[in-house]
Amino acid sequence: MLKKVFLAAAAAIILAGATVTMAPAPAQAFKSGCHKAAKAQYPHDRKARKAYKKACKANFKASKKK
């Protein structure tokens, strides 16, 4: 029984780690809003937020041209 609990816990940790490390595609990031993504990434730094948002939009436009 204890072995099953440890195996289940290990599987849950691996699954959680895999979902956290997956980054959204540029098109998905733009649909959810580059502004929201920038605000989440840099909540207290306005200059960094603006730079991130600018890069996000440029990345989206570049991926759309392909």
C-alpha positions as CSV (number, residue, x, y, z in Angstrom):
1,M,0.0,0.0,0.0
2,L,2.8,2.4,0.9
3,K,4.5,1.6,-2.4
4,K,1.4,2.6,-4.3
5,V,1.1,5.9,-2.5
6,F,4.8,6.8,-3.3
7,L,4.3,5.8,-6.9
8,A,1.2,7.9,-7.2
9,A,2.9,10.8,-5.6
10,A,5.9,10.5,-8.0
11,A,3.6,10.3,-11.0
12,A,1.7,13.4,-9.9
13,I,5.0,15.4,-9.4
14,I,6.2,14.3,-12.9
15,L,2.9,15.3,-14.5
16,A,2.8,18.6,-12.7
17,G,6.3,19.4,-13.8
18,A,5.6,18.6,-17.4
19,T,2.6,20.9,-17.6
20,V,4.4,23.8,-15.9
21,T,7.4,23.7,-18.3
22,M,5.3,23.7,-21.5
23,A,5.2,27.2,-22.9
24,P,2.3,28.4,-25.0
25,A,2.8,28.9,-28.7
26,P,3.1,32.5,-29.9
27,A,-0.3,32.5,-31.4
28,Q,-1.9,31.2,-28.2
29,A,0.0,33.9,-26.2
30,F,-1.3,36.6,-28.4
31,K,-4.9,35.3,-28.2
32,S,-4.8,35.3,-24.4
33,G,-3.2,38.7,-24.6
34,C,0.4,39.8,-24.6
35,H,-0.6,42.4,-22.1
36,K,-1.9,39.7,-19.7
37,A,1.2,37.6,-20.2
38,A,3.5,40.6,-19.6
39,K,1.6,41.6,-16.5
40,A,1.9,38.1,-15.1
41,Q,5.6,37.9,-15.9
42,Y,6.5,41.4,-14.6
43,P,3.8,42.6,-12.2
44,H,5.8,45.5,-10.7
45,D,8.2,46.6,-13.5
46,R,6.5,48.7,-16.1
47,K,9.5,49.0,-18.5
48,A,10.2,45.3,-18.5
49,R,6.4,44.7,-19.1
50,K,6.5,47.0,-22.1
51,A,9.5,45.4,-23.6
52,Y,8.0,41.9,-23.1
53,K,4.8,43.0,-24.7
54,K,6.6,44.4,-27.7
55,A,8.6,41.3,-28.1
56,C,5.5,39.1,-27.8
57,K,3.7,41.1,-30.5
58,A,6.7,40.9,-32.8
59,N,7.0,37.2,-32.3
60,F,3.4,36.7,-33.1
61,K,3.6,38.8,-36.3
62,A,6.7,36.9,-37.3
63,S,5.1,33.5,-36.8
64,K,2.0,34.6,-38.7
65,K,4.1,35.5,-41.8
66,K,5.5,32.0,-42.1
